[in-house]
Amino acid sequence: MADRLPINSEHKLFYGMADGLILIRLVQKLDADAIFEGAVNKNDKNGQMDIFKVEANINLALNALKGKIKMVGINAAGFLELRPGTILSVLTQTCKLLAIKGIDLQHCNEIWRLKEGDEEVADVLKLKPE
């Protein structure tokens, strides 16, 4: 994984995401229990992975993301064919989830500004961070 990061060009982004390993790591950062590490296919001694293992990795990550992001028309084929729209759609939505994961409204000093009318602060705390 260290040889893929940091990603410093558009070319490296799409090829780096093509086998699903970076996406799997992002999903594991989002939810550590979402993907069992033993189910993840790794590169062989030559640093290669066959197409079936690559597709299995991508499907593993996409199945873990179902219900968390919008996935209309998104499948493993989009990653295998290096379609920028598919890869960027999944990547941006996953990064958004990672960014708001750490937001906790209880630690926000200005929470009272979100109140409307006779609403209590406890009602505001029930809202999603988004």
N, C-alpha and C positions, 0 to 999 in steps of 0.2 A: 504494500500500500504506500510505503514511503516514496517509491519511485514515481508515483502518480501525482503526489501533492508537493508543492502547490501547483495548481493548474494556472498556467500563465498565457494560454492562448485559446482561441475558439476551437481550433483543431484538436487540441489536447482535451478540451472539455467533452466533446462528443465521443471521441475514441476512449477516453477514460471512463465514461459512463456506460459504454457499450456492453460490458460484460456483467454489469449489475453489482459489482463489489462495492463501489463507492455509494451507490444507492442503499445497499444493505447496511453499510456503516451509518449512514444518515438515519435510517429507520431505527437502528439500534440506539442511536443517541436520543431519538424521540421517545422510544419505549424499549427498554432493555430486554423485556420478555417477549417482544413481538416476534422475533426470529430466533430459533434455536441454532446456536453456532455450529452444531454438528451437521445440520442440514445444508450449510453453505458449502458450495463447491469451490475448491481452491485450484490455483494453477499447478500443473505438474512440474517435473524437474526441469523441463525446457522452458518454463514460463508460459506455457500455452494451456488453453482449455478448449475442449471440443464444443461444438455448437449446441449440443444437447444440455451440457452442464451450464453453459452461458444462459440458455433460455430458461433453465430451471432456476438459476439465481435471480433473473429478472422477474419471473413469475412469483418467486418467493417474496421479493420486496414489494411488488405491486399488490399481492394478496394481503400483505401486512398493512398496506396503506389504504385498502378499501374501507370506505366509511369515514376516512379522515380527510381525504382530498377528493376533488371532482375528477372522475376518471372516465368521462365519456369518450369512447373511441380510442382509449389508451390500452395498448397491449405490448407484449414482448417484441412483436414484429417492428414496432416503431423504434425501439432501441437497437435491434439488430440491423435495421436499415439506416441507422444514424439519422433519423428524421429530427431536425432541430426543434420543430414545434412540439413534438411529443416529449422529448428529453427536457426541454426548457419548462414545459408546463408542469411536469412532475417535480422537477428540481425546485422551481420557484415556490410551488405550493408547500413542498416539504420544508424548505428553508423558512418560509413564513411560520409554519407550525413550530419549528425549532426556536425562532425568535420570540414568539409569544409564550412559549412554554414556561419561561422563567418569570413572567409577569405575575405578580400577586397583588391584587387590589388592596389587601389588608395592610400592606406596607407603603401605600401611597398616601402621602400627607394631604394631598388636595382632593381626596375622594368626595368630600362634601359638595364640591362644585358639580358633580354629576347628578345630584339629587334634583328631582322635579317636584314642585309643589309640596304636598304633605308626605312625600316619600321619606322613609327612614334610611339611614346609612346601611343598615343590615340588608335592606332590599337591594341596594346598589351593589353590595358585596357578592350577591348571588349571580350577578351578570358575568358573562364570559369576558376574559381580558381583551378580546378583539374589540 
